[in-house]
Amino acid sequence: MKIAIIGAGNMGGAIARGLSRGTVVAPGNIWVADPSAAKLDALTRFNPAINTTTCNQTAVDAAQWVILAVKPWLVDSVAGDITIRPDHVVVSIAAGVTFDHLVGVLGDSRTIFRMIPNTAISELASMTLIASRNASPEQEQTVLSLFNELGLAMMIPESQMNAAMILTSCGIAYVLKYIHAATEAGVEMGIAPQAAMKMIAESVKGAAELILNNDTHPAIEIDKVTTPGGVTIKGLNELDHAGFSSAVIRAMKACL
Ligand SMILES: NC(=O)c1ccc[n+]([C@@H]2O[C@H](COP(=O)([O-])OP(=O)(O)OC[C@H]3O[C@@H](n4cnc5c(N)ncnc54)[C@H](OP(=O)(O)O)[C@@H]3O)[C@@H](O)[C@H]2O)c1
């Protein structure tokens, strides 16, 4: 399969780099278009096999799948300026641009995907949300295979896109906030900031692996480290006295 990525910014660039390291699409079958020659040069320095161009149409004509990776307010003009064949599958990563809107721009009969990665896509660790319209099960499987190489991809109904994006795109900032706060605790207890940050980040990664790799629940995993009368329960109860769970729930809901 051949893929055109329109926009080589944070997301488009990370998708191109990630896909070029994967197994589903050969780097030579990736085309990236962007007005900035410097951004395109950075991509070819990363992998010389990636095709780059400043002409969106050249990239689109070379591919069967077109990923629109421009800012939401540019989707209409960028899509309007290119000729997209009826057989092109279009993937939009523009946050908040709905299928109803995309159909108005791209036509009703086309296969369209909406996709929301998070910033960990640069580390091949994105939680990528995908919704489909007019897609076959094979096309859905293809897009899942592509983006499972860049982390974990999940197909969801469009109606859940906003809430799920809060958990994954805003949520990553809340996890980073925890890492920052815990680092400050480490420093107060005499551990150098860089060392503390790595200890905490690896612990967060470990907690995530426990959940992702096992049929378990946070409460079960917490119980395993909570000795009656021990120190962990004291800290957990302090978190609850300070309203930790409530603060997390309120933070998520504040984004709605
Ligand atoms: N960043 C995130 O965490 C995140 C997460 C999920 C989804 N998204 C979505 O991803 C999309 C891209 O976001 P981003 O953060 O990657 O933005 P970005 O870094 O600004 O990247 C957009 C790229 O598109 C280029 N561009 C502008 N006009 C163009 C045109 N006519 N044709 C081709 N390329 C053009 C821009 O070039 P110039 O810089 O020269 O204008 C820029 O390189 C947005 O719709 C956003 O909603 C972002």
PDBQT file of the ligand as one rigid body, heavy atoms in Angstrom, charges set to zero:
ROOT
HETATM    1  N1  LIG A 301      -0.251  17.795  18.393  1.00  0.00    +0.000 N 
HETATM    2  C1  LIG A 301      -1.069  16.903  18.970  1.00  0.00    +0.000 C 
HETATM    3  O1  LIG A 301      -0.917  16.471  20.126  1.00  0.00    +0.000 OA
HETATM    4  C2  LIG A 301      -2.238  16.361  18.190  1.00  0.00    +0.000 A 
HETATM    5  C3  LIG A 301      -2.899  15.236  18.660  1.00  0.00    +0.000 A 
HETATM    6  C4  LIG A 301      -3.933  14.720  17.894  1.00  0.00    +0.000 A 
HETATM    7  C5  LIG A 301      -4.294  15.328  16.714  1.00  0.00    +0.000 A 
HETATM    8  N2  LIG A 301      -3.657  16.441  16.292  1.00  0.00    +0.000 N 
HETATM    9  C6  LIG A 301      -4.069  17.048  15.027  1.00  0.00    +0.000 C 
HETATM   10  O2  LIG A 301      -3.008  16.896  14.112  1.00  0.00    +0.000 OA
HETATM   11  C7  LIG A 301      -3.083  17.927  13.148  1.00  0.00    +0.000 C 
HETATM   12  C8  LIG A 301      -1.695  18.481  12.947  1.00  0.00    +0.000 C 
HETATM   13  O3  LIG A 301      -1.229  18.980  14.178  1.00  0.00    +0.000 OA
HETATM   14  P1  LIG A 301       0.306  19.269  14.398  1.00  0.00    +0.000 P 
HETATM   15  O4  LIG A 301       0.500  19.489  15.847  1.00  0.00    +0.000 OA
HETATM   16  O5  LIG A 301       1.125  18.205  13.709  1.00  0.00    +0.000 OA
HETATM   17  O6  LIG A 301       0.449  20.669  13.582  1.00  0.00    +0.000 OA
HETATM   18  P2  LIG A 301       1.733  21.263  12.886  1.00  0.00    +0.000 P 
HETATM   19  O7  LIG A 301       2.979  20.870  13.627  1.00  0.00    +0.000 OA
HETATM   20  O8  LIG A 301       1.473  22.721  12.666  1.00  0.00    +0.000 OA
HETATM   21  O9  LIG A 301       1.779  20.521  11.478  1.00  0.00    +0.000 OA
HETATM   22  C9  LIG A 301       0.993  20.879  10.377  1.00  0.00    +0.000 C 
HETATM   23  C10 LIG A 301       1.912  20.943   9.170  1.00  0.00    +0.000 C 
HETATM   24  O10 LIG A 301       1.104  21.200   8.018  1.00  0.00    +0.000 OA
HETATM   25  C11 LIG A 301       1.812  22.145   7.212  1.00  0.00    +0.000 C 
HETATM   26  N3  LIG A 301       0.939  22.809   6.288  1.00  0.00    +0.000 N 
HETATM   27  C12 LIG A 301       0.353  24.044   6.396  1.00  0.00    +0.000 A 
HETATM   28  N4  LIG A 301      -0.358  24.312   5.286  1.00  0.00    +0.000 NA
HETATM   29  C13 LIG A 301      -0.219  23.249   4.466  1.00  0.00    +0.000 A 
HETATM   30  C14 LIG A 301      -0.702  22.954   3.166  1.00  0.00    +0.000 A 
HETATM   31  N5  LIG A 301      -1.482  23.789   2.502  1.00  0.00    +0.000 N 
HETATM   32  N6  LIG A 301      -0.363  21.769   2.618  1.00  0.00    +0.000 NA
HETATM   33  C15 LIG A 301       0.426  20.899   3.278  1.00  0.00    +0.000 A 
HETATM   34  N7  LIG A 301       0.918  21.116   4.520  1.00  0.00    +0.000 NA
HETATM   35  C16 LIG A 301       0.598  22.280   5.096  1.00  0.00    +0.000 A 
HETATM   36  C17 LIG A 301       2.402  23.078   8.234  1.00  0.00    +0.000 C 
HETATM   37  O11 LIG A 301       3.406  23.886   7.658  1.00  0.00    +0.000 OA
HETATM   38  P3  LIG A 301       3.689  25.344   8.323  1.00  0.00    +0.000 P 
HETATM   39  O12 LIG A 301       4.176  25.110   9.708  1.00  0.00    +0.000 OA
HETATM   40  O13 LIG A 301       4.705  25.928   7.389  1.00  0.00    +0.000 OA
HETATM   41  O14 LIG A 301       2.364  26.073   8.282  1.00  0.00    +0.000 OA
HETATM   42  C18 LIG A 301       2.934  22.074   9.251  1.00  0.00    +0.000 C 
HETATM   43  O15 LIG A 301       4.205  21.602   8.892  1.00  0.00    +0.000 OA
HETATM   44  C19 LIG A 301      -4.064  18.974  13.685  1.00  0.00    +0.000 C 
HETATM   45  O16 LIG A 301      -5.249  18.954  12.920  1.00  0.00    +0.000 OA
HETATM   46  C20 LIG A 301      -4.335  18.547  15.115  1.00  0.00    +0.000 C 
HETATM   47  O17 LIG A 301      -5.683  18.790  15.483  1.00  0.00    +0.000 OA
HETATM   48  C21 LIG A 301      -2.606  16.955  16.981  1.00  0.00    +0.000 A 
ENDROOT
TORSDOF 0
